[in-house]
Amino acid sequence: MLEDLYPGLGSNPAGAARKIFQRWVNYEKDKQMGFTEEADQMKRLTRRMTACTACALRSNCDSVFYGDQHVRSNLMIVGSHPESEDMEHSQLFYGAAGRVLFETLELVGAVKVLVWDPLTYVLQEDGVFITTAVKCSPASGKHPHVNEIKACQRWLGQQIGIVKPRVIVAMGNTALATLTGRPLTTCRISRERGAMIVAPDKKTFIMPTWDPGYVVHRSEKGGSGGEMARNELLFDLKAAWRAACQVG
Ligand code: SF4
């Protein structure tokens, strides 16, 4: 019954409760803003994603991660895929990478984090929709296979059609490949980050940048690489947020 009303809840009770609360708050706000139809479209889409068995990742995953934010957002953030700990807590970007992402978005002024632990409750100031290119989590420490990335591509396209963001941040090569339709092997975030490009639909801009998981990884290695990557992520998100607020 609950799963029918709020699809994709997962098996963690605290995470499911947080999702229900956040979706209810956002649904009410969407309704106030006149986006009830879009909210219903997103709910129907989530039901279809939850039932998807188009690739082998489904066998490892009891929850799809579609984003629990307002259905109309100026800025969309697209990570690669949910990690195992996201599955465990039924929340995207739950761990250290999420901390880096939300701290940076808060510095930019795009979100306000109300509670960090144990539940990260994020209030969007002006609409930021956070999701991933691949909706199901691969086994711990693994990356999605190129066939799995391709199989999942259609879902993100449909989400974009509902959210209609002005700017999409592609965090990492998988997100960039999914958003541009280019082969994964041709995507190099290290070379392409920081320069906004026009999306294939010619209506949206894409800002390629580091995956926050990479920033964490660089910081753990020591030296100045972690701080440099963090500053670059901040620089890129700031530019993306500014453009999302100004375009059109
Ligand atoms: Fe379907 Fe995507 Fe999950 Fe594969 S990863 S089963 S394509 S929702």
Boltz pocket constraint, residues with backbone or C-beta under 6 A from the ligand:
constraints:
  - pocket:
      binder: B
      contacts: [[A, 49], [A, 52], [A, 53], [A, 54], [A, 55], [A, 56], [A, 57], [A, 58], [A, 64], [A, 134], [A, 135], [A, 136], [A, 148], [A, 151], [A, 152], [A, 155]]
      max_distance: 6.0
